[in-house]
Amino acid sequence: MSDDASDKFEEEIIKQLMELFSGMNLPMDEKIFGNMVKDMIKQFDMMGIDPEKFNSKDVNFNIDVSSLKDAISGGADIAEMSSMSSKDALNFSKLGQELTLKIENLQIPVIAAINGFALGGGCEFALSCHIRLASENAIFGQPEVGLGLIAGFGGTQRLSKLIGKGLAVELLITGKHINAIRAKEIGLVNAVYSSEELLSRSIEMAKVIATKSPLAIKQTLLSMNKGNDLNINDGLSLENSLFSELFNSNDPHEGLTSFVKKVPPKFSDLK
């Protein structure tokens, strides 16, 4: 990308992401939260169906920005949740789970840049992202048991796969908060940066990813997501199939030939 294109990309992606996630650090009632989640699901559907609407020609990824200086989410409004019926709670949980599945199964990488509190549903949204980067003042936790609840947006399923069952159980049944350094130690986040450099570091990582084959990235995410619940033999069979499918495209030839010639590859756009 040229410097002008890079600057334009950075301005546009920040604009899009702040529009998409600007409401997440605000107190919200069940209706507002539900509408926000529905809107986010539509946005992720758009990215999955037509990534070009989100500049995938230059960059094939999305950054889930918590906020430039506040929190990714403190979850839904507690007072409003206290009046939920069992049916309301069922629908509420399903809605949040649908969003986390949209994020997790998106065919372009999702980087979570967490610059504040990621508690409850906010932590669960972050867990569904492919990569998590945090600022030094980020705080993580699943405090639901202290409210007579369990994590309902996938926390009981994803956390143990990410950090191991023992640590996951500890966080989920004590409800304690951990800071960014501890989150990095246990593998909850990939890296910790200062608040001032978090967004630029996230964009820097995304730009590196953007130089790689979008099709190969898509197949990698698909293999990891689907293979996560398979035994080793079935997982290897899936990997073998997805590996061979790539050779129906020009990307392997382009990548291998460019490597030999020592020139940057020109990979296909994601379709």
N, C-alpha and C positions, 0 to 999 in steps of 0.2 A: 504494500500500500504506500502511496505517496504521502508526504507529510500533510498535505491539504486533505487528502482522503482520510488519513488517520485522525486528524483534528475533527473533521466533519463526523466521522464515525463515533468518536468519543462523545461529542456534543449530543448526537442523536440518540445514542444508546442510553446516556444518562437521562435525557428527557423522557424517553419511553419508559425506562425503569422507574423513575420517580413518579410518573403518572400511574403506573401499574401498582406500585407498592406504597404510595404516599400515605394511605390511610392506615397502615398497619401499626403505627405507634400511637394511635389515638384510642381512648376509651370508647367502646362501642357496644350498643345493645345487640341482642340476638338477631334482629331484623337487619340492622346495618351490617353486622358481621357476615350474616348469611348472604346478603346481596353482594358484598365485596368478594366473598369466596366464589360465588357464581360468576362474577365478572372476570375474576382471575382464571377460572376454569375455561371460560370462553377465549381468553387471551392465549392460554397455553394450547388450546385446540387450534387456534389460528396458526401458532408457531409450528405445531406438528403437521398441519395440512399444507401450509404454504409458508415455509420459512423465509422466502424472499421478502415478504412483507416486513420482516424484522432484520433486513439487511444481511441475509445469509450469503449473498453473493460475495460480500467482503468478509463476513464473519459468521460462523455457524455456532453460535452459543447465545446464552442469555445469562445475565447476572441478576440474581435475586438480591437487590440492595435493601438492607434493613431500613436505613435512613442515613443521611449524611452525618447526623450526630445523635440520633435518638435510638429507639429500640425496634427490633424486628417485629416483636409482638409480645404483649403481656397476656395474650389470649382474649377471650370474649369477656364481656362485662359480667362479673360474678353475681351481682344483684339480679340481673335478668335471668341468668341460668338457674337461680334458685326457684324460679316459678315454672320451670319446665316440667311437662309430664313425661312419662316413660316414652311415649311416642315422639314427643318433641326432641327428647334426648337422642333417640334412635336416628331421627332424620338429621339432627345437628352433627352427630358423629359421622354419619355416612357422607355428609357434604364435605366435611374436613378431610375425610379419608379419600374422597374422590379427587380433591385437589392435590393431595400428596402423591397419589398415583399418577396424576397428570404430569406432575413435576418429574417424578422418578422415571417415568416411561417416555419422556420427551426424547425425540431422536437427536436433539442437539444438547450439548452439556449445559448444565445449570450450576453456576457458581454462587454460593450464598456468601455475601459480605456482611458480617454481623458486627454491628457497632453499638451494642447496648444490651438490653435485657432480651434474652430468647428463652422465655419461660412457657411451660405448658404447650399450647398449640403453636406458639412461635418456635419453640425448640423442635417440635415435630415437623414443622414446615422445613426447617433447616436440615433435619435428618433425611428428608426426601431428596434434597439436592445432591448432585454428584460430587461436588467439592465444597468444603466449608472453610472460609477464611475469616478470622476474627480480629477485632482490635483488642488492645490491652484492657480496655474497660468493658468488654463483653462478659455477660453473666448467663450461665445456662442452668436449666433445672426443669424437673417435672414435678411440680408441687401438688398435683391433683389429690393424692391420698390425704393431705391435710384438709381438704375440702369435702371429703367423703366421696371422691371420684377416682377413676383411673384415667390414665392417658387414653384419649379416645380418637386421636388422629393418626394412629399408627405407632405411637411411642413404645408400646409393649412388644411390638413385633420388630421394629427396625433397630432399636437401641442396642439390644443384645447382639445383633448381627454385626454391629459396628464396633462395639467396645468390649464384647464378651458378656456372658450371662451374669457372672458374679458382680461386676461393676454396674451393669444395667439394673440388676435387682436392687442394689444398694441405692442408686439414684431414684429409682421408681418407688421404693417403699419407705425411704426416709424423707423424700421430698426436698432434700437439701440442694442448695445452689452451689455451683462451682465456678471459679473464675476461668479466664481464657487460658492461662498457663496450665492449669490442671486439665482443662479440656484438651489441650494439645498433648499433654503427657499420656492421656488414656486413649488418644486416637479419635476423639470426637470432632476435632477440627484439624485441618491440614497444616495451618501456619497461623502465627500471631504477629500482628504489625501494630505500629502506633495508629491512633485514630486518624491522624492526618494523612498517612500513606495507605490506609486500607483500600480505598477505592482505586487509587492508581495502581496498586499492586494487583488488585483483582482484574483490572483491565489489562495489565501487563501479562498476566497468566492467560487471559482469554485471547490475547493477540498471538501468543505462542501457539495455543490450540488451533487458532484460525489458519495457521500455516500448514496444518496437517490435512489429510484427506477426510472430507466430511463423510464420505461413504464408509471409510474404515472406522471413524469415530462412532458412527451410527451402529455398525456391526459389533463394535467393542462393547458399547453400552447394552445392546440387545443381548449379547452373549452373557454378560455379567448379570443382568437383571433376571433373565430366564434361567440361567444356570445356577443361580443362588439357591434354588429350591430343588435342584436335581442331585442325584448321586454322581460320583466322579465320572463313571463311565458314560452316563447320559449327558453330563455336562461336556465331556470331551467330544462326544458325537455332535452336539450342538455347535461347539466351536469349530469342528472340522467342516461342518456344512456351511457355516457363515464365512469361514476362511475361503472355501472354494467358490462361493457365490461372488466374492469380490472380483474374481477373474472373469466374470461376465461383463465387467466394466473396464474402462481404460486405466483406472487409477493405479493398479499394481504395475503395469507396464510403464506408466508415466513416472511413478515414484522410483522404481528400480533403475530405469534408464537415466533419469535425472541425477540419481545418486552416482552412477558410474561417470556421467559427464561432468559432475560437480557443478550443476546448475540448479536453481530453485524449481521445484516441480509446479506444474499448473494442473491442479486437480479439478475434477468435475464438480459442478454445483450439486448440492443435495436436492434430490427430486422427491 
